[in-house]
Amino acid sequence: MTQQTTVYLADYRPYSHPLDQVELTFRLDPQATRVRARLHFSPDPARSPGADLRLDGEGLRLIRLALDGTQLDCQPDDTGLTLPAALLPASPFVLETEVEIAPEGNTALEGLYMSNGMYCTQCEAEGFRKITYYPDRPDVMARFHVRIESDLPVLLSNGNPAGQGAGWAEWHDPWPKPAYLFALVAGDLVALPDHFLTASGREVALNIWVRAGDESRCAYAMDALKRSMRWDEQVYGREYDLDVFNIVAVDDFNMGAMENKGLNIFNSKLVLASPETATDTDYERIEAVIAHEYFHNWTGNRITCRDWFQLCLKEGLTVFRDQQFSGDMRSHAVKRIEDVQALRARQFREDQGPLAHPVRPDSFVEINNFYTATVYEKGAEVIGMLKRLVGDADYARALDLYFARHDGEAATIEDWLKVFEDATGRDLGQFKRWYTEAGTPRLTVEEEWKDGLYSLTLEQHLPPTPGQPEKAPKVIPVAVGLLNPNGDEVLPTKVLELTEARQSFRFEGLASRPVASILRGFSAPVVLDRAVSTAERAFLLAHDTDPFNRWEAGRALAKEVLADLAEGAPAVGPDWLEALVRLVQDDSLDPAFRALALRLPGEDDMAATLAAAGKQPDPAALHTARRRMAAALAEALAPALPRLMEATRITGVFSPDAVQAGKRALHNACLALQTLCDGGAAAEAAFAAATNMTDSLAALAALLEIGRGQPQLDAFEARWRHDRLVMDKWFMVQVLHAAPDQTARTVERLTARADFDWKNPNRFRAVIGALSANHAGFHYRDGASYRLLADWLLRLDPKNPQTAARMSTAFETWRRYDSGRQGLIRAELARILAAPGLSRDLGEMAMRMAG
């Protein structure tokens, strides 16, 4: 494995030489791009007297190095360039460098690279060092002036346009920024233009840049951008601060998008959408990611993070903000359920395995490996808990203080918490443990009822995680409501603050024993261990006034049924079926909520639940049980399905709004059940009649799930073979719905196709990512899928280490399973670790997972 020293938070030191201004000139060429840099330093002897000047740099060919015009003969090493202190003047000086790089050969998609003839950059976290020699760290902030020289028609960089002519363009960013926010795009592109009038009356030019022919699919992204800008003004008081805001869609991109100041670069799948090519889920994701990257303008750009250990400061806060925005645009109840589903599927799994780490880690080997669900999603949950504890008014006051105090700075978690302490008067020392300790707390509940007094005793258990065997109690906000036996609410939601290992709360003056609704809105990212009868769960499913807990009650019932079936129960019990049938037919409820209620627990989710309870999940038994459960639900709902499908049928013009999307979600959930009843007749008709991608893909998936659908697959391919993004869906749906014993073979067949471009991250994720998402197929007893994943990771790693490392996490749960499967996975991890030239990205992940 390529070696790298472990970096520790405790070793942080400010950069030795303050940097004020950067002037960059790019002469673009696929094989030999020249980058000239002029770095204006202002020495500060008090900061680091007599220090050498260290610049980061990787894979650069140094052409020229000069200080204040005098050429130097300092030679770079593999990771950068050092100028001895003896060479450096005490007064301000200008360091000039010229380097040569080869964007066309940059398959790692980090730094400056090419995507189908277009130049683009990705510099977070440490990509700028692959462009030029520079102090590539987030606490070094400077103003950038950029000149791009090329015969390509569109030349873009950060900030405001500063001039252009034949074969050149210049850009100036007036706001200091770290190098990770630098961006450059050059290509033959067309723009969808628009404008936005800020609250103070400034007009901002908006552009979404795409390849010719794609401009008709940008309207929704533009609308989402304008709504995001207005929302940030209204809710957070944050106005945009440049004259132009550009978004560029790129086909080859390791991530979803990047918030570069004034020039956001997006994976094209998160920009391009039309009813015929994008699903409702695509539209919702585009809306959320457009908002996320725009919100970074203040929470990430204007205020950035001091070092990469503080990554959650910008990401957790910005995820929380985009979740708020999506809730306001759509449904807060549905959005909360979806967010918790994602948290449990990704972050809880991370917390319970060898990759567990705090929201703010205290060390790392490869920073790219810490762009995790813990940093993002759990980081957002921590923000949500803080808001819940201090209240809406104090949260708003604290955020105003945060922006006022730290604008233009590189901040820390300590700075963030100090703002809340100063704004609210609270001591957040104990709350800080959410940032510094890994693991998912478990809450146990004891209840007592006597003479009108109801007592609720909560106890928190903090399981050991790698490097943290023991933990002190956390502050856990537990939202609780109480219901009467007739379903009336006698205690509206109240937030209890659990601060001790064990703590009791008393509720007096009650006429009858209440039914408790605990952890409403999923008020903290914990596992709730509570013995609840099937009857009480059915009661909460029918009567709870909290939408999340109502859904949670149904989910818990479903998990009980699924566990029983997997252990050999002869049939599905009536309680869950009867309660769910009533809920789904309640037309007063949001169709999107009912569609979520119909979604059975995933097999991986159920495996995690069984493992947490000390049981060993059997992937094959879970798969069989889930299919039996779906069949029983289809049979129970069969009389109601025609009416439900007709009531949710949409005629007229397609809209991606929440109302139509909710109806389509419920309609297609019912179609999947109807397919189990009629053998596919309704799904075949639905596929033939579909006028949008949501309905088309749902019908295709329903057919594949019952082993049919080949004519529909062929028709889908014939229509969309020339659309890369739509074909990603075609690849993915086949793997997701392959039978367990056919999953590896399906992947082998698809990866042998000429259009399986494995160097494109979207196509690679569509197939290899879907392989691990097919739980029973991935864990099929012969281990073929394990070997196949390892083969592809080893093939991809030399080309794109970031994507290989992220895809490797499919192996992280190996300890859940039987000894046979454990042995097979450990053998593949050992094979990966033994590979020559393994990247530090994949090597670190494999080593941590292997334990």
N, C-alpha and C positions, 0 to 999 in steps of 0.2 A: 504494500500500500504506500502511495506517496505520503511522505511524512510531513507533519505540521505540528508545531508546538501548541499545546493547549493554552487558550487565552482565558484569563481569570478577571472577573469584575474587580476584585480587590487590587489588581495591578494597574488600574486606570491612572493615567497621568495626562494632563493637558498637553496639547501639541506645543512643541518648543518654539515655533516661529509663526506668529500670527500672519495670515494671508488676507490681503484686502481685495485684490482685483485679479481677474484671470482673463487673458486674451488668447483665444484659440483660432487657428486657421486650419481648415481641412481642405486638402486637395485630394478629392475622392478618386480612387481607382480600385477595382475589385481585388487585385493582387498586391498593389503597392500604394496604399493610401498614405500620404504624408500628413503628419499632424505637427504643427508648430505651436508651441505654448510659450506665453510670457506670463510669469507668475510674479506678482508684486508683493513682496514680503516686507513686514514692518517688525524688525526684531524687538523683543521685549526681554531685556536682560534679567528682569526680576522673575520672569516666568521660568526660565531654564538657562541660567548663566553658563556660557561656555559650551553649549550643546551643539553636537553635529546636526546637520539638516538631513533628515531621512525622507525620501520620497518612495512611494510604492510604485511598482511597475512589473508586469509579467508579459512575456512573449513579445517584447518590443525590440526593434532594431534601432539603436541610438545612432543618429546621424550627426547631431551637433549639440553641444552643451556650452553655454556661455553665461557669465555673471557680469551684469552691467556692461555687456558688449565684449568682454574679454573671454576668449575661448578657454575652456577647462578640459583637463584630460582625466577626469574621474571615470572609472570603469564600473558599469552596473554589475550586480550579481543576479541570481535567479529570481529574486523577489523585489528588487528595487535598486535604488541609487543613493549613496551616502556622500554628502559634501562635508569634509572635515571642518570643524569650528574655526580652525586657523584661516580658512579661506573666506570666511563670511565677514562682511563689514558690520559695524555696530549700528550704522544708519540704515534707512530703508534701501532695499536693493531689488533688482529685477533679474530673475533667473529665466533664461531662455533654453528651451529644448526643441529638438526636431527629431521625430521618430518615424519609422515606417511600420505599417501593419497590413495584414492581408484579410480584409473582411469576408471575402468569398469563401475562404477555408475555415471560417469560424463556425463550426457546427455546434459548439456549446451554447450558442445564442446568448452570449454574455459579453458585454463590451460593444464594439461596433461590428455588425455582421450584415449579411445580405439575405433577403427573403424574396425569391423569385424576381431578382433584378432590382429590388428596392433596398437601399441602405437604411438600417435602423439601429437603435441602441437599446441595451438593457444594462443599467449600471448598478441597480440595487441587487445585492448588498455591496459587492466589491468588484464591480465590472469596470469602473473607470480606470483602474490601474492597467487594464488591457488596452487602453486607448492612448494614454500618455503617462509620463512620470508625474506623480502628484501625491500629496498627503491624503490618501483615500480613506477618510474616516469622517463620520457624520458631524463631529464637533468642529470641523474646519469649514467655515462658511465664508463665501466670497461672492462678489458680483462678477458675472460672466459676460464677456462680449465675444461673439462667435462669428467668424466668416467662413462660409462654405463655398468652395469652388468646384463646379461640375457642370456638364452640359445637360444634366437632367432638368426637367422643367419646374419641379417643385423642390425647394430647399428650405427646410424648417429647422428651428431650434427653439430654445426656451425664450420666454419674455416677449418683448415687443419688436416688430420689424424695425431695423435701423437703416435700411437701404438695400437696393438690389439693382442688378444690371445683367447684361448678357453673360451668362456663365458664372454668376456669383450672387450671393445674398448675405446680408449681415443681420444679426439679431443681438439685442441687448436686454439683459434681465436686470432690472433695477434693484431687485430684492436679493440680499445675500442668501446663498444656498450651499449645502454640501454637494460634493461631486456625485453622490448617488442619485441626485435629482437632475443631473445633466441629461439632455436628450438631443438627438439629431435624427432627422428623417430626410431622405432624398430619393425621389422616384418619379415615375410617370403616373401621377395621381390626379384625381378630380375631386372637387369639394362639393358637399352640400352646405351652402352658406346660410346663416341666419344672424340674428342679433339679439341682445338682451339689454334692457334698460335697468340699471341698478337702482336701488332705493334712493340713492343720492342724485340720480339723474344722469349718470355716465352711461354712454352707449358702448357695449362690448361686442366686438365682432366674433361670431362663432363659426367654426368650420369643422366638418367631419370629412376627413380625407380618406378616399378608398380608391381601388382600381376601377378603371372605366367599366361601366356595366353594373357596378354594385351600388351606385348612388341612389337607386330607387329603393334600397333596403335600409336606409339610414334615418328615415323620418322618426321612428320610435325612439331611437337613441338620442336624437336632437331634442325631442319633446321631453325625454327623461332628464336631459341635461338642464333645460330651462326650468323645469319643475324643481330640480335639485338646488339650483341657484336661488330661486325664490324662497324655497323652504329654509335654506341656511340663513337667509336674511331675516325671515320671520321668526324662526325658532331659536337660533343661536346669535342673531345680530351680526352675522359675518357676511361682509360684502366682498365681491371679487375685486382684485387689485391690479389687473393688467388691462391693456386695451384689446387684447385678443385671447381667445381660448381655442386651442386646436386639439382635436382628437384624430388619431391615425389608426386605421385598422390594418393589422399585420397577420399574415397567414401562419408564420412560424414564430411562436412565442411560448416561452416556458411557463408563463404564469397566465392569470386572467387579464391583468392590466397593470399599468404603472403610472403613478401620479406625478411624473415629471412636471416641474413648474411651468404652467401655461401650455404644455405640449404632452398631453396624456397619450401613451401608446397602449393600444388594446389588442388582445387576441381578437381576430375578426369574428369569432363566434359570439363575442359579447358586444358586437356593434350591429351586425347585419341581421335583419329580420324582415320577413314578410309573412302574411298568413299562410302562404303555400309552402314556405321553407322552414318556419320556426314554430315551435310548440309554445303553449302558454307558459311552460316552465322556462323556456328560452327568454320570452319577453320579460318575465318576472326577474330573471337573473340579470338581463341587460339593464333593467331599471335600477336594480340594487347596486350593480358594479359601477355603472355610470355615476351614481350618487356617491358611492364609496370613494372613488378616485377624485371626484370633485371636492368632497368634504375634506380630503387630505390637504387641500390648499391652505387651510388653517391648522388642522390637527395632523401635522406631519411635515408641512413645508414651511409655513411662517414660524411655527414652533416645531422643531425637529427633535430627535433624540440624541443625547450626548454621546452615547456609545451604543453598540448593537445589543448590549444586554437590556437596554431600555426599549427594545422594539415594541413591546406591548403598549408603551406609552402612546405611540401613534396608531398602532394597528387595533388594539383593543378598543380604544376610544372611538376610532373611526368606524369600526364594525358596529359598535353600539349605536352610533349616529345613523348609519345606513339602515339598521334595523328599525329605529324610530321612524325614519322616513318611509320605509316600506309599509310599516304599520299604518301610518297616516294615509298613504296612497291606497291601501287595500283594506286589510282586516287585521286589527291588532291581535285578535284571538287566534286566527289561523296562522298569522306570522309567528306568534309565540310558540305554537305547537310545532311548526316546521323548524324553527330555530332549535328547539329542545331535541327534536328528533336528530338533527344534524350533530348537535353537541354530544348526545349519547352515542351516536354511531361512530364518531371520530375521536372526540376528545376524551370521553370516558374510557374508551378502548386504549388510548394513549396513556392515560393516568394509571391504568391497571396493569401495565406491562413494563418491559425493560426500557422503553423509550420515555418513561415518565420524567417530567422536569417541571420546575416551577414556572409560573407565568413570567417571572423575570429570572432566567437562569443565572447561575453564578460562574459558569465556565462553558466553553465550547471549543471544539476542534475545527469544525467547518460551519460558519455562520449560516450558510444556505440551508443547513439541516434544521434550523430553528424557526423556519417559517411554518409553524405548526398550528394545529387546532388549539393547542394549549395557549399559545401566544395570542392568536386571533379570537377564537370563539370563547375560551374561558376568560381571556382578557376582557372581552365585552361583558361577560357575566359579572365580573368583578366591578365594572363600571355601573352596571345595573343595580347591583347590591348597594353600592355606595349611594346612588340616587335614591334608592328605596329607604335607606337608613336616614338620610338627611332631609328628604322631602324635596318636592319639585322646586319650591322657591329658593331654598338654600343651594340646590344644585345649580340653578341658573345664576345665582349670585357668585358661586365659586367659579363657574366657567368664565364669567365676565372678568373676574380677578385673574384667572389663569391667562387669558388672552392679553390682558393689560400688563401683567407682570413679566411674561416670558416671550412676548412677541419678538421675533428676530433672534431667539436664543436656542441653544441645544440643551434640553431639559432632562430631568431624571424623574423616577417614580417618587423620590423624596420631595422634589419640587411640587409634583402633582398633589401629593397628600398634604403638604404644608399649606397649599392654597385652600384646601377644604377645611383644614384645622383653623386657619385664620378667618375664613368666611363664616364658619359655623360655631366655633368654640369647642368642637369635639376633639378628643384625643383619639387619633387613629393608629396608635402604636400597635394595638392588637390586630386591627383590621389589616395592617400591612402584611401579616402572615399569609394572606391570600396571594400576595405577590412572590413571597420567598419560599413557600413550601409547596411541594408537589402532592399529587394524590387527590382523590375524591372522598370527602368526608361521608360517613354513613351516619344517619340519624335513626335512633330507635325511639319508640313511643310507648309510654304507659299511660293508661287512662283510669280515672277513678271518679265514681259518681255517688254522692251521698247527701241527702237532705238539701237538695237544691244547689249543691256545690259540685262543680265539675273541675277536676284537676287534670292537667296535662303535663306530664314529665317527659322532657326531651333529654336525650343523652347523645353526645357526639363521639364517634369513634374515628380515629385518624390512622388509616392503615399505613404501614411502612412502604417507602418507595426507595429506589436506588439512591444511596447516599444519605437518606433521611429516615433512619429507623424509628425515631421518636419525634413527636410533634406536640406542641402546646395547643390548647383549645383556641379555636377561631371565633370571630364574631360572625354569627350566622343569622340573617334575617329570615324568620319563618312566618309567612303570611297564613293566617288561620281564620276560618269562618265557622260558625256553628249553625246547624239546621235542626228544626224541630222534626219529630217523627212524621209529621204530615207534609214535610217538604218546605215549610216556611223558614226563612232565614231569621234567626234570633240574634245573631251577632254578625254584623257586616265584617268584611275583611279587616283584620287587625294584624299589624306586624309585630311579632314577638322577637326580641333580641336575645338570642342564645349566646352567652359569653363564657359560660362555664362548661366543664366536662359534663355535668349533669345539672339540670335546672327545672324547677316546677313553676307552673303558671296556674292561677286560680280564676274561675269564672263563677260568680255568685248570682243568686236570685233567679235561677232557671226553674221553670215549672215542670220540666221533664228532662230526662237524660237526652242530651243532644247527640247528633251525628256530626263528628268533626270533619271538616274539609281542611286538610293540612298541606302546607307548601303550595298555596294558591299561586297561580301564575308562574309556578316554578321559581319561587322567590330566591332560591340559592342553588348553585350547581352541586347538589348532594344526592346521595341515594337514600331514599326513605324506606327504612325497614319497619313495617308496621303490620301486625297481624290483623287482617280485615276479612270478615266473612264474605262469602259470595253474595249473600243477600244485601250486605251493606254496600258492596261495590255496585250492585245493580241499582240500589237506591240512589247513590251519588250519580250514577250515569243518567238516571231519570230526573233528578231534582237539583243537582248542584248548580248554584248561580254563577260559579266561576267556570268559564268555558274550558280553561286548561284542565282543571281537575275533573270536569265532566268527561273530557276526552281521556284523561289519565285513568279514570275508573274503568272505562271500556277497554283500554289497552291492558290494564292489569287483569281483567277478566279473561281477555283473549289469551294472555300469556299463561294463565292457569290452565286454560283449555288445551293450548298447544303443548305445554309440558306434560299434561296427563296423556294426551294422544301419543306423544313421543315415547312415553313409558309403557304404552300398551293398552290404554283405555279403549274399550270397544266402540265408543261413540262420543259425540259432542254433547255435553250436558245442555239442558234447556235454558238455564239462566242467562247465559251470555247471548245465545241466539235470540231469545224473546226480547231482551232489553235492546239489542242492536236493531232488530226489525222494527221496533216501535220508534227508536230514534231516527232511523233512516227515512221513515215515512212521515215524520213531523215536518210539514212544509213551512212551519214558522222558523225553522232553523236555517242558517246559511248553508246553501248547497256545498260550498267548499269545506265547511266543517263536517258535514255528513260524509263527504267523500273521504276525508281524513279518518273518520270513524270506521269506514269500511275497509281501510287499509290494514291488512293483517300484519302482526309483528314480523319483521324480517328475520331470516334464519340466523344471520350473524348476530343480530340484536338478542335473539333468544339464546344463542350459544353463550353470549356474554352474561346474560341473566342467570343461566344455569351454573356457569363457572363461578360467579360471585356467590352463589348459594352453596358452593362446595361440591357441585355435581359435575360430572364429565359429559359434555355434550357429544352426541353422536350425529354428525352432519347428515348422514343418510336417513336416520330416523326422524330428524327434524324436518327434512324435506318431504318425506312421505306424510308426516303428520300435518304439515301445513297444507298440502294438497287435499288431504281428507277434510281439513277444516274449511277450506275454500268451497269444496263440494257441498258440505253441510250448509254453509251459509247461502250458497246459490239455491239449494233446494228450499230452504226456509223462506227466502225472499222471492222465489219464483212467481207466486201469484201477483206480487207487487211490482215486479220488474218492468212489465210493459207500460204501466202507468207512470212510473218514475222516469223511464226513458223518454216517454212522450212529453212529460212535463218539463224536462230539461233539454228538449230538442230546440236548437236555435235556428231560426230562419232569418234571412236578411243579411245585412252587411256585417262582416266579421269585425269584432273589436277585441283587443287584448286586455280590456279592463277587468277589474275584479269580479264584476257581476257575471259577465259572459264566461270568464275563465272558471268561475265556481260552478256554473251550470255544466260546462263541458267536463269538468273533473268528475262530478257526480254521474253524469250521463255515461262516461267511459268506464267508471268503476262498475256501474250496473251492466254495461256491455260485457265486461270481462266475466261477470257472474253468469250472464245470459249465455255466453259461449260455453260454459261448463254444462249448461242445461240442454242446449240445442245442437251441440257438436260443431258449432262454428257458422251456422247459417246466417245469424244476425251480424256477426263480425265480417263475413264475406260481403254482405250487402253494404255494411257501413264503410268498408274499405273502398268499394266501388263508387259509393256516393260521396265520399269525403271531399270537401272543398278546402280543407286546411290541413296543415301538418299535424296538429294536435289529434284530430280525429283519425287521420290516416295511420299515424304511428301507433295509436292506441288499438286500433282494429288489428293491425299487423301483429302487435305484441300478444293480443288475446289469442290469435290463431296459432302463433308459435308456441304458446304455453301449452296447448293441447296437442302439439306435434303436427300441426297442419301449417299452411301458409306459403308453401313454395311458389305457387303461381303469383301470389301477391308480392313476395320477395323479388321475383323476376320482373314484375311490372314496375315495382318501386325502383329497381336498379335501372331499368330501361329509361325511365323518365328522368332520373336524377344523376346518372353516371358522370355528368360533367360538372356537378356542383359538389365541391369538396366538403363543405360543411354538412350538407344533407347526407352525403354518402358516409360520413362519420356515424350518423345515426343508424344507417343500414348495417354497417359493420357491428356496431355495439349491440343492437337489438338481438342479433343472432346469437351472440355469445351469452348475453344475459339470460336468454330463455332456452338455451341448449339443455338437453337432459344431462344429468350428472355424468353418466358414462360416455357421453358424446362431447363434453365441453372441450377437452384438450384437442380432440380431433377437429372440432369446429374451428378452433383457433389455428391449428396447423393448416387447415384448408384456406382460411382467410389470409393468413400471413404469407402464403405461397402466391397470392395474387400479385400481378404487376402493379396494381394501384394501392397496394399496402406500402405506403411511404413511411417506413419506420423511423426516419429521421425527423419527420414532422410530429411534434408533441401531441397535437390533437388526434392524429390518426393512431399513434402509438397508444395513447390513453383509451381510445375508443375500443381497441381490441384487447390489449394486455391489461388495461385497467378493468375492463369488463370481466376478464378471466377471474380476477380475484374477487370481484363483486358477486359472481355466481357461487355462492357459498358451498353448496353441495358439490358442484362441479370442480371447484378449486380444491376442495378437501376430499375428492374421490379417493377411495382407498388405495388405488394403485400408485399414487404419487406422481402421475404423469403431468398434472398441471403444475406441481411444484418444480419439476425439472424444466418444464417449458418456460415458466417465469424466470428461473435462474438463467437459462440459456439466453433469453432476450435481454435481461439486465446486463449480463456480461458483454453482449454484443453492443448494446447502446452506450455503456459506460465510457468507452474511449471517445465517443462522439459528443455525448450530452450527459455529463455526470449528474447535473441537477435533477433532470427528469428520472434518471435511473435510480437515484437515491430515494426520491419521493415514492416511486412505484414499489420499492423494496419493502415498504411498511406492511405489505400484505402478509409478510411472514411474522409480524410482531406478536401474534396471538397464539403461537405454536404450543405454549405451555397449557392451554386449555384442554388439549385433545389427548387421545389415548397414546400409549407409548409407541405404537407403530407409526402413527402420523408424526409424532414428535421426532422420532428417529429420521424419518424421511426429510423433514424440514431442516433439521440440524445438519444433515448431510449436505443439503443444498447451500446453507449458509457457510459451511466449511469450504465447499467448492468455490464459492464466491470469494471468500477471504484468501484462498490459495492462488487466485488468479494473478498472474504477473501484471505489473503496472496499474493495479486497481486505483481508482481515484480516491482522494481522501473523502469525497462526498459519500460514495457508496460504501467505502471501506469502514468509515465511522459507523454508519447505520447497521451494517452487517455485524460488526463487532459488538455493538450495544445489544442488538437483538439476540445474538448467540450467547451472550451473558458470560 
